[in-house]
């Protein structure tokens, strides 16, 4: 590891009580002309927090992992500043050489804050799932820092197996009909695995009539598959037509023509909202995206298609008008949705967001559900998965995967915005006899989910795989779901404010954040969006009630 040229000059003085106290130390950061002050203990951070001690969270080894407050005496205006700022807390957070060990991965902004995601690297190789997140207000003053830095990495950096050999290993495990792509050399250490040099390979295919897309991690020294992480999170002109509920709805379409001068041109209408850039495809052939849906008369006698367009547009508008986010990537990305999707010859009781294809997929139901496009909360749930991908990028396993599912449920409920006091999910698409809803956020146990950490139905998060729902991501999501419900029930009744709270907390978490990290992020976001002390007390009480503590 290349060492920074910066030298630490600790000034040691004696307090009146005779105790040794470390004063803040001026440190010149590598690659920077600006000296930053290093704060070696929590108390010294009072200097940049108006005399107050910031809230600090520790990991299982009693090392500081999150600081909810300012932590540096410099303003952060760009990614380089964010890297430099880590020097202020490198001893406190047990970091070695921030500028050598991190690279700017992504920058996200909301109405209230800017978030810099810094990817840990080892000799320029990404350390998968290991990041630091620096958050500032709109003026560049830091408001929090946290992450899951991995110290003392010692792995070979030259693979014994090339990427072609790694792809062959993947084919052997997943089948010769699987599709492999996007191989990248990384250091992998999640799920208590020993840090290992791996080829990260994206694998897609169909197993037992079910589609899958995963990141497989192949040991670059011996070719064994170390682990896998799912990439599928399941679950102009205008027209007027009926949706699945029988209501007449007006929505945008694109008017064009087909044919040519020889055959004659004819008007045609595409299910394409050119304002929001939403396209609806028919995937009834089992392939995605399928065929762009058209209608020569603009009458649209397909209620599932109408519901898809209307509900996606409603979700788009909510994110834009309430949260200030333009499409799922905040850059106006095209939204591609495939409906009537099937697996095998049957219907499909699910919907999902595919991050590898950047598209949404909805089934027509089978045993339990009617077409899934008929539920606004389910539609918003899937679009929120895409938002999560572009912000916290919560990995789809264990507690981070449960958070991914919970945030999608929470935002789905808030986008739906009805007066449902039970906070049900999917109540509009249930077939007779299949139950009242897909999930309940007020009473998770009614649908075999826990409402408290370690409670009834709590799923083990150890050894996540496709055989245990990647560590209970669809089960343990009930815990944060219930916390959000309790916040609303106990006084945070403005759903748009709740949406601001959870949305802004996504900018503070890292990709492997756990429940405790979520608590820290939500409380930090509450301060960022100027919530009152009584509102923050309600939030803390809700987390306490479901067993999510520091």
PyMOL commands that set and color helices and strands:
alter all, ss='L'
color gray80, all
select helices_A, chain A and resi 42-48+79-89+98-101+163-174+303-323+372-374+376-389+398-416+427-429+444-447+466-472+477-489+495-505+515-528+533-545
alter helices_A, ss='H'
color red, helices_A
select strands_A, chain A and resi 12-14+20-22+25-28+35-38+55-58+64-68+102-109+113-122+125-137+142-147+179-188+196-207+210-219+225-230+232-234+237-242+248-258+266-270+272-273+278-282+291-292+294-295+335-341+351-354+359-363+424-425+439-440
alter strands_A, ss='S'
color yellow, strands_A
deselect
rebuild
show_as cartoon
